[in-house]
Amino acid sequence: MTSLSTKPLRILQIGMGWFPEQPGGLDRVYYEVCNRLQNLPEVALHGLVAGSPLVAEQSRGAIRAFASANTALPQRLWAARKAIRETLRTFQPNLIAAHFALYTFPALDALRGKPLVFHFHGPWAMEGSAEKERDMATRLKKSLEKRVYQKAQHFIVLSKAFQEVLAQEYSIPRDRIHIVPGGIEVERYADLPRDKQAARRQLGWPLERPVALVVRRLRRRMGLELLLHSLARLKESFPEFLVLIAGKGPLSPVLETLIQQLGLQNQVRLIGFLPDEQLPIAYCAADFTIVPTVALEGFGLITIESLAAGTPALVTPIGGLPEVIRPFRPEWVTEAATEEALTERLRAVLSGQIPYPPALECQEYVRQNFDWSIILPKIVQVYTLAMNEHRSAAQPTTGKPT
């Protein structure tokens, strides 16, 4: 059996939170990547996140929490620095993979001399600006991001759209930015009910109404207000159409009020947070899903989750969303992220002008392009490239005197 000390890849993964405790795209990717890397014979892995003591138990000791996510920020940053320095000393990684600039920043001096690959999940500062944060907070975030990104040798992004953001907003050379889409365990969806009626009975959803599912954090850039205004235009033509919005976030009371104002009580329900274990059956139960993002969507993991369940996804042409859907069914991407464009495309789907792709074709598209068996080797390839480049640069050069 190979000992940890002799494995060629010894990776310290710096994350944000732990997915079972904190829902979100970044935390989900971190969780999945770490879990799968642990199973590779050539990899030894330690990870650090903000979370509870259960993180270590759930990760078989590979990941540990340096502080609670609710700890005051200064204490969290100090704890992150201390934990990173300790892990560097005891674990002695030969590669650092970071997913969140804020928790990487406190230990930049300690990371000097180590190859660093940064998983760029999104522009932290720009996301804050999209949510109407104060300008001072946005500037501070971007300054911090730039400091961290200057130290990274290579970057992994989920889409070409975010490759462009890194290149244009942070002046990162494109040849250092590697596009690796999000991954999914397709087999997880293999045993779902074969018909939507059975899935709806399990969830208590209406059996006869056309139903669309929206799985989103309830934030402004997710386009949920745009969707509600679009549905208000359609309610007379398609009174039985029902949209279920799953998620939680600060926009919840705003959406509740808007539903009342637009008279959509019979067309829209906020069903709250859906646990991860219930999502596959919910995707299966829906006729289609909607991702109405208006800004900064790096990939949209929910699109391939929906397709893996055999359910098509209607998306706006924002960020990485069209990169996922257009190669499969371009008509399921709206012309623009506007009320008019979304209304037009929803009308075409609901009236039958745009056909539903067969469930098996949805699933096969995901299997061939996004299964973890395809995605994980691409991530390891970037890690190996960064480590080998670092080793080559560190080797002394010899030459004969002229």
Buried (B, 14 or more C-beta within 10 A) or exposed (E): EEEEEEBEBBBBBBBBBBBBBBBEBBBBBBBBBBBBBBEBEEBBBBBBBBBBEEBBEBBEEBBBBBBBBEBEEEEBBBBBBBBBBEBBEEBEBBBBBBBBBBBBBBBBEBBEEBBBBBBBBBBBBBBBBBBEEEEEEBEEBBEBBBEBBEBBBBBBBBBBBBBBBBBEBBEBEEEBBBBBBBBBBBEBBEEBBEEBEBBBEEBEBEEEBBBBBBBBBBBBBBBBBBBBBBBBBBBEEBEEBBBBBBBBBEBBEBBEEBBEEBEBEEBBBBBEBBEEEEBBBBBBBBBBBBBBBBBBBBBBBBBBBBBBBBBBBBBBBBBBBBBBBBEBBEBBBBEEBBBEBBBBBBBBBBEEEBEBBEBEEBBBBBBEBBBBEBBBEBBBEBBBBBBEEBEEEEEEEEEEEE
